[in-house]
C-alpha cells in the first residue's frame, strides 16, 4: 500500500495507522479494543533534580527519563501516545527500522499527535539492542520545545536469545536542564582526534569572511545537569559488590552537547555502540557521546571505594552531571580523579583488520558550511550550499531499493556534528582519515574540519530523514531527505 505524504497529513493524526510491515496484522491495529502494550502521556510536569532545583518541563508520563520501554525482537507492539499539551507533538523511535508513518518525523510525513489528542502506533520493534525515543518537533528559538524539554526515554529491544553475562544492567540517561541562549559555545573540542583537513579550514575561513554579521550565532548553555533526572549526589547510588560485572547502557539525551563519562580506577569495555555489538570490544578510560549517541559498556568492579561516575567537564559535573558508585561496606564522600585526556576514536572498536571496503553502488557527497548568525542571529547550516526548509523539502536525494550507498561528509566548520540517519543503520567506512569496518551506528560525530564516510543499504522504503542531531543545527538548515524511487 503506497503511503502518500499529503494524504497522510490530510487524513488527520487521530486515525490509527497500520504499519507497512507485511506480516503485522493490520486489522488488529484498527481494533480499538486491543489493549496497548505501552502508553505514553506527554505533559508538563516537574522534575526534582535536587532539593531546591525543581524544573518545569514537558515529560513522558510525568517523569524523567521517560519509562524504560522493553520490546521483544520481532513481536509487534502497540503504543498509545496521548498529548496533554497545547502544541502538536511527535515521538521518534530513534534507531529503529520502522515505517515513515510511525517514525515520528514531520519531514517523513508522520502525522503529529494533536494537542489534547492521541495517536495509536503499532510497529515491529527492530533491530535488537539499546534504542531510545524522543520528541522530534522543531524548537527554533523556543527553549521549551523539542529536545530542550524532558521528552526522552530509553528503549531496549530484547533479543530472542539473551546470554546476559553481567550481574547488573543499568541505564543512564545524561541530560541538561534550564537552557538559555548565549553568544559563543563551549563545545568539547577535545572529544575527537584532532586531524583537521587544511582545505576544509580554508573553506571555513572563507565562509566566516563572507558572513554579513561577523559575530557568531547563538548557542545554548545550561544551568543544571543530571543523570537519570538527578543531580550528582541526589539520586539513587549505584551499589555494587567487589568483583561484580556491570553492564552500563549510557544515553546522551542532550539537545546540543557532547558528554563524557569516567569512573576513577575503572575501565569501560565498550561492547556496543548505538545498541549494535561492535566487532572489537575494547577497554577505554573515558566514554564520549555526541547528542543521541548510546554506548553499552561492561565495567568490572575491581577497585573498591566510593566514586563519582561523572563528566570530565568540571563545571558540568559540579552542577550535577554525575552519579555515585558505592561498593558494599564502603562509606564516605565520593571521590573524583580527573582522567588523562582521552580522545574518542570509533575505529578502535572496528574490525581489527578492516576488510577491503565493498564498493558502494552510489556515492553521495555533502559539504557542510556554516553561515554565521545568518538567520535572526542564529547560525544557518548548509549542505552543498542549501539550507533545508519544510517549504522546499530540500536538499533531497533519491534512493533505489537494495542499493548500497556511501555518504561522504566534509565539515567546513569548527563544530562537531552528530550526524543521524532515520529508519536505517549505517556502517562507518572511513573517519578521521582512517578506514574502518563493522561499526554499525545511527548517529556518528563528525569532527570539526574533518571528513567521514559511511555506508548504508537502502532496504526500508519510505521517506527518510537525515540531519545533525544538535537541535540548533537541525532547526537551522542541517537536514536532508531521502526518498525511494
Ligand atoms: Cu551539527
Boltz pocket constraint, residues with backbone or C-beta under 6 A from the ligand:
constraints:
  - pocket:
      binder: B
      contacts: [[A, 415], [A, 416], [A, 417], [A, 418], [A, 468], [A, 469], [A, 470], [A, 473], [A, 474], [A, 478]]
      max_distance: 6.0
